Amino acid sequence: GLHVDLSIDGCSDSDGEKMYSLDGEELWFADFINHRGVEPQPSFIDHVSYVEGAYEGAVANQQVCRSNLKTIREAMKDIPLEN
């Protein structure tokens, strides 16, 4: 059958998110507070592991995200708000 595969990346000035899920179940997320990747899968399933370096990649993507956020803010600062 068909499956729904999802990856979420997001950032703000003070926080960030990187998460992978399959069929609505979280498979992996970056724990930026404890500096590690977490695989919150129950013990009764065949465990899915992500490649070594997934957390480091998530950290690098957060830097890119924050840089893009800064660029977008600067580009939009003079655009008037419309009703």
C-alpha positions as CSV (number, residue, x, y, z in Angstrom):
1,G,0.0,0.0,0.0
2,L,0.9,3.7,0.0
3,H,2.7,5.3,2.9
4,V,3.0,8.9,4.0
5,D,6.6,10.0,4.5
6,L,7.2,13.4,6.1
7,S,10.2,15.5,7.0
8,I,9.9,18.8,8.9
9,D,12.6,21.5,9.2
10,G,12.0,24.8,11.0
11,C,13.7,27.5,12.9
12,S,13.4,30.7,14.8
13,D,16.0,32.9,16.4
14,S,16.0,30.8,19.5
15,D,14.6,27.4,18.6
16,G,14.6,24.7,15.8
17,E,13.0,21.5,14.7
18,K,14.1,18.6,12.5
19,M,11.8,15.5,12.4
20,Y,11.1,12.5,10.2
21,S,7.9,10.5,10.3
22,L,6.2,7.6,8.5
23,D,2.4,7.2,8.4
24,G,2.0,9.7,11.2
25,E,4.5,8.0,13.5
26,E,7.6,9.9,14.5
27,L,10.7,8.0,13.6
28,W,13.5,10.4,14.4
29,F,14.0,13.9,15.7
30,A,16.9,16.2,16.6
31,D,17.1,17.0,20.3
32,F,19.0,20.3,20.0
33,I,19.0,20.7,23.8
34,N,20.8,17.4,24.5
35,H,22.8,17.5,21.2
36,R,21.7,14.1,19.8
37,G,19.2,12.4,17.5
38,V,16.3,10.5,19.1
39,E,14.6,7.5,17.6
40,P,11.3,7.3,19.7
41,Q,10.2,4.0,18.3
42,P,8.4,1.3,20.3
43,S,10.3,-1.9,21.1
44,F,7.7,-4.1,19.3
45,I,8.5,-2.9,15.8
46,D,11.5,-3.5,13.5
47,H,13.7,-0.6,14.5
48,V,14.5,2.0,11.8
49,S,17.8,3.7,12.3
50,Y,19.1,6.8,10.5
51,V,22.6,7.1,9.1
52,E,25.4,8.3,11.2
53,G,25.7,12.1,10.9
54,A,21.9,12.7,10.8
55,Y,22.1,14.9,13.9
56,E,25.1,16.9,12.6
57,G,23.2,17.4,9.3
58,A,20.2,18.8,11.3
59,V,22.5,21.2,13.1
60,A,24.0,22.4,9.8
61,N,20.5,22.8,8.3
62,Q,19.5,25.0,11.3
63,Q,22.4,27.4,10.5
64,V,21.1,27.6,6.9
65,C,17.6,28.1,8.1
66,R,18.5,31.0,10.4
67,S,20.6,32.6,7.7
68,N,17.6,32.3,5.3
69,L,15.3,33.8,8.0
70,K,17.7,36.8,8.4
71,T,17.8,37.3,4.6
72,I,14.0,37.2,4.3
73,R,13.5,39.6,7.2
74,E,15.9,42.1,5.6
75,A,14.3,41.7,2.2
76,M,10.8,42.2,3.5
77,K,11.5,45.0,6.0
78,D,10.4,47.8,3.6
79,I,7.4,46.0,2.1
80,P,4.2,47.7,3.3
81,L,1.6,45.5,5.0
82,E,-1.6,45.1,3.0
83,N,-5.0,44.5,4.3
